Amino acid sequence: MVKNSGPYELLSDVIHKDLCIGCGACIDLCPYFKSYKGKTAMLFPCTFSEGKCFAYCPKVELDLDELSRHCFEAPYSADPLGHYHSIEISKAGREMGGTQFQAGGTVSAIMSFALKKGYLDGAVLTGREGLLPVPCFVTQPEEVLKCATSKYTAAPTVSALNRAIQDGYEAIGIVATPCQAQAIALMRSSRLDENDCIDPVHFVVGLFCTWSLDFRAFEDFIEERTGTESIAKVDIPPPPAEIMEVYLANGAKLEMPLDEIRKLTPESCSYCFDMTAEFSDISVGVLEGRPDMNTLIIRTERGQKLVREAVDEGYLIVDGIPEDAMEHLTWASENKKKRALKKAGDAGMINTPDAEKRSMVRLRGEILERIMVASQGCE
């Protein structure tokens, strides 16, 4: 970590450069940073020259080797999908009571199971108020389903983790997007070297993500097309659909081309190299061509144990991943990684000498080269 880095460096290096994705890692650590409709702002001057707000931010001085060694006891590799034990497909099992999920229901099943077994004191999830995604902290299995629908705009979810830690919870699970999972990994690796630091995060379930939307831009876009009618659900079917579906409370459904929706993506997303939430215990995404199933990447022993128990007790059903699905998953992740790292490299944000300016990301030169060479031809 760069020394003497705190709130003003966070402002200059991240927020003022439109790199902030609004993950919430700097929110509810102190009174100074707040989030409003997806935007992070500093409300009052802060006198600290060094702080957790900077240390936990996934958009500045993200050392991938350091993080990978902490999470997986191995240096960061060029694998498009990151470190993992196995990749399968999955869906919620019989113990979830036949609930109709937006996709396979794997995330809800895993979180419900962990709470019911007492493995967690609580879980950090993302709920929704209208279109606005909001951080939620739940302690009962039945509360999980209230947050089950997909959200496509950035949310300060990690702020709820900060609050739960301050409230004394010692066994917390969290569902996180890739950038949020990076922030959580930074928190768990204790970049500030605090001697009394404990790790209350028992496991992280990561969500696949190719991009998120700027909430304010998306809100305006939707309101122009729906007026005051309330939104019941938003969904993006897997390829080749290329549409967003918006379900209204009156039963109507609107379809919008993804070409229009992608224009609402914040600049920060274009620098994100992680599609599959590499720094999580378990990663989950929609299986292409099978909207009733999930792709499930098991990355850690802790994640593997939880999945196997959930299967044995009827909360989860798993199967082998089809070869074509595996090939496309690898290609898509590799493509995203190449595009983002090329853009960051062109902007001078990778491996910048400390004496000049702070980097967005640091990784070994040979790994960066292997990623870029392996990805030749991906567009």
N, C-alpha and C positions, 0 to 999 in steps of 0.2 A: 504493500500500500504506500502511496505517496504521503510523505510526512506533512504535518501542518495543513491538513485538508479538512474542511468543514462546510458549514452552510453556504458561505460566499463562493467557495469553489464549486459547490453543487449548483448554485445559481448560474455561474458563468460557464461551466463546462457541460451542463446537462440541460437545465430548464431554458436558459436563454438561447441555446442552440437547437431547440426543438427536438432534443433527444429523449426527453422525459415521456414515458409511456403511462404514467399515472398508476404504477403498481401498488403504491401505498406503503412502501418500505420506510419512507421518511415521515409518515403521518402517525400521529399519536405517540411519538417518542418524546415530544416536547410541545410547548404551546405555539411554536413559530410556524410550522408548515401545516397547511390544511389543503384538503381536496374539495373541489366543487364542480360538479358535472364533468368529471373526468380530467379536470385541470388541477395541477399542483401549484400552489403559490406560497411565498414566504410573507407572513402577515406583519411581523415585527422584526427589527434588527436583533441579531444574536451575537453575543460577545465571545462565543467559543471559537477557538481556532481549529479545533479538531472535534469531529462528532460522528455519531452513529448514522446520521442522515447521509453523509458521504460514504461511510464504510459499507453500508448496506445497499447502496445504489447499484443496480446491475448495468448501468449505462456509462460507468467511468471506472477505469482501472480494474477491469474484470480479468483476473489472472486465471486462465482456464486450467493450467497445470496445477496451480495451488488448489483450486476448487475441486478438481477431479481427484487429486490425492486425498483430500479430506473426505469426499463422498464415497470413493470407490477404491482407495489405496492404490491407485495407478495413475500415471500421467495421462493427460488428454490425448486422444488418438484422432486419426483422420476418418474414423468410421462415420458415415453419414447419420447413423442412428444413435451414436454415442455408446456408452458402456451398457451392456445388458446381459442377462442370463438366458432369457428365452423370449420368443415372440409367438403369441397365440391369438386366437379370436375368442370372443366371450360375449355373454349376455347375462342378465339377471336370471336367477334360478327360481324354483318353486316357492321358496320361503319369502320371496318378495310379493307374493300374493297376486300374481297376474296383472300388476300395475302396467299401464300403457306408458312407456317411456318415449322421449323424443328420439332416442337412438336405442342402443342395446341395454341401457340401464346399468352398465358395469360399475360406474362411479358411485351411483346411489346404493347399489348392492354392497359394495365394499365398505363404504362409510357406515351404512346401517348396521352391517355385521360387526364392525369394529366397536361401535358404540354399544350394541347389545351385549357383546362379550365382555365389556368393561375394559377393553384395551385402551380406550380413550376416555378422558374426562370431558372432552368436547371436540367439536370439529369446526373449522373455519371454512365457510362456503360462500358462494355469491348468489344473493337473491335478486329480486327485481321489483322496483316500484315504477309501474308503467314501463317505459323503455329504459329507465335508469338502473344500471346494475349497482347493487349495494352490498357491502360486506355483511356477512351474517355469522354469528357464533351460536351453534346449537349443541345441546347436551343430551337430547333424546333421539332414538332412532327414527321415530315417526316425523320428526322435524326435518329430516334430510330431504324428503320428497317435496317439501315446499320450495326447495331451491333447485329442483331437478332440470328445469328447462335451460336450453343454451342461451348464452348472451354473446353478442358479437361486438360489444364496445368495451373499451378498456375500463377496468374497475380497480379501486384502491383496496383490494382484498387483503393485502398483507397488513393493513392498518388494524384489522380485527385480530390478527395474530399478536400484534404489539399490545393491544388492550388485554387480550386473554392472558398473556405472560405477566403483565402488570397486576392483573387480578389474582395471580397465584396459581393458575392452572398448570399442571406439571406433565400432562400426557395429552398432547394436542395433535390432531390430524388436520391436514389442510389440502384443499383442492386448488391447484394453481396452474396458471398458464406458464409457458416457458420463461418469460421475463420474471414473473413472480417467483417461480421455482429457483431461478438464479439468485434473486434477492434473499430467499429463505436459506439457500446454501451459504451465502455470505454471512448471514446472521449466525448460522450454526457453526461456521468455521471461526467465528469470533475474531474478526480482523483487527479489533482494537486490543487484543491480547488481555482481556479482563481476567484476572485470576479467579474471580468468583463466578465466572460464567457457567451456567448449566444449559443443557439442551432439552427444552420441554417439548420439542417437536418429535413425535414418535414416528410419523411417516408422512410423506408427501405424495399425493396422487396428482400427476401432471396431465394436462390436457394438450392434445395436438393443437397447433395454431399456425396458420399461414399468414394471417394478419388480423388486426382488430380495427374498429372504426372509431373515429373521433366522435364522441357522444353528441356534442353540440351540432356538428354538421349533420350527423345522422338524424337527430331529433328534428331539425328543420326540414330535411329531405322527406322524412316520413309524414310530418304534419302537412306538408304541401299536398300529399296524396291521400291522406286519410281524414284530414280535418280534426275534429275533436273526438272522433270515435276511438275508444280505448283499444289497446292492443292485447290480445290474449296470448299470442305466441309468435315467435320469429324463428324461421328455420332456413338453413341452406342445405338442400339435398346434395348428396355426393355427386361427383362428376358422372356422366357428362351433362347434368342438368343446366348448370351455369345460370341459375336464378336464385333469388332470395324470395322466400314465401313469408308473407305477413298475414297472420290470422287475426281477424277483428272480433271483438266481443259480440257483435251482431251475427256472427257466423260466416261473414264474407271472407274471401281469401284474395289477396293481391299478389301478383308475381312481378318481380322487378329484375331486370338483367343485372348480372354481377358486374358487367363492365361499368355500369353506372354506380354501383355500390362501392367498388374498389377505389373510386376517385375520392372517397371519404376517409381513406386510410391515413393516419398521421405519418409524418416524415420518419418518426422514430422506428416504425415497423420495417422500413426499408433497410435498416441496419441490423435487423435481428437475424441471426444465423441458425437459430434453433427452432425447428418445426415440431419436434416430438418431446419437448420438456425433458432434456437429457439429464438434468440434475434433480431427478425425482426418484422415489422408490419404485413407483409403478407409473407408466404412461398409458393414456387411453385416448383413442380417436375413433371416428366412425369408419367402418370397413367399407371401402369403395364397392359399389354395386350391391351392398347388403345393408340398407339403412336400419335393419333390426339387429345388427351385430356391431360389436366394437373390435378394433385392433387393440391388443393388450401387450405392452412391452414390460417385462419384469426385469428390473435393474439391480436390485439388492437382495440379499438373503432375507432381510426383514420383509420386503415386499413379496418374495416368493412364499414365505411361511404364511403370510396373511391370505394370499390368493388360494393356496392349497387348503387351508382350513375353511375358507368361504365355499370352496367347491365341495368339500367333504360334508358340510352342514347344509347344503342345498341353497345357498345364497347366490351361487355363481355357476355357470355352465361354460366350459372351455373346450376348444377343439384346435386342431392344427390350422395354421394359416395357409391359404392357397398360395401356390408359387407365384402366380401372376400378381396377387395382391402384395406379396413381399417385394417383388421387383419394382412395382410402381411406388410403394412406400419409400424404398431406398432411393429411387430416382428423384422423387419429389423433395425429399429431405436434402439430398445432395445438391439439387438445383438451388434451393433456398439458401443453403450455406454458402455456395459459391457466389451467388449474386450479392449477398449481404457483405461478405468479407471483401469482395472486390470493391464495392462502394466505399466501405470503411477504409480500405487501403488507399484508394484513390484520394480520399479526403484527409489522409495522414492521421488516421485514428488508431492504427495498429502498431504496437511496439515502439511508440514514440519515446526518444530519450527523455528521462525525467527532467533534465536541465532545460529542455525546450518547452514541453507542455505535457499535460496528462493524456494518456491513451484512453480510448474507449475500451479496447480489449488487448490482452497480451497472450500470445501463444508462441510456441517454438517455431522458428523459421522453417524447419524441415516439415513440420506438420502442416503449416499454412501452404507450403509448396505442394505437398501431396494432395491436399484438398482441392487446390485449384487445378492441378494436372488431372486428377481422377475425374473431375467434373467437366472436362473439355467436351463440348458438344451439348451440354445441358443448357437449355434456354427456357 
